[in-house]
């Protein structure tokens, strides 16, 4: 008997709670998509936002939209379904996309930290170092590392023999949970997965920690008016990094022991991080706020003409 589909146990078996969650997540997903689309539109349309930091930010918004979309719409529909199933191919594609977008976003956060490092520590050379070509290369490297990272997971997983148990205790196919269902001793494979994801997370996190420490030391020495603007974007960056890596570190400290908190962290990662990132950047950033005001005024102005 070869497994052709997996059963997703979801977040809750209570009918009432599922209807409540259906409403909450529908609103959250809609808001996350709108918020990130708005940031991308602002960066494209407002000439004041045509700078490296906002080019990278619009790419972060795109990753967030992808991160929110690989599993959340299916979860929302599943709240209304009695049987929550996913095909073997669907399950493998969820694993692939989770690691592509998660890995790429991690590397992009490092690129954004590098951008802030250059802006604050080498301000006179900023535009020459962070040219459009360099920014494009940084985004390309993010995608490449994400895809390679994910493919290395999938190569092992696709060929595993699944012959019996097929219940995944989450709302999407989470790699550690799916590996546990294979009909062989997966201990070595579990360690491989942990090492692969853990190493990428750890390297990115250490790079972020180092760059932000250097930046804060520089800011401390050069406290001046010009630095306050750099600091406002910096505090937004740090908040996003903590939100992104907090759940990740937790997942990889307890990867193969199933805790109820695992599901909460999965929700944070796939729903709330994509929702909070645009809010953090728009609320803490003068340029983005200004661009939003201009867009609103233009919209109101065009309404008055008609």
Secondary structure as UniProt FT lines:
FT   STRAND          5..8
FT   HELIX           15..45
FT   HELIX           47..49
FT   HELIX           52..69
FT   TURN            70..71
FT   HELIX           72..78
FT   TURN            79..80
FT   STRAND          85..87
FT   HELIX           88..121
FT   HELIX           123..125
FT   HELIX           126..129
FT   HELIX           132..158
FT   STRAND          167..168
FT   HELIX           175..179
FT   TURN            180..181
FT   HELIX           187..221
FT   HELIX           225..253
FT   HELIX           260..267
FT   HELIX           268..272
FT   HELIX           273..283
FT   HELIX           286..305
//
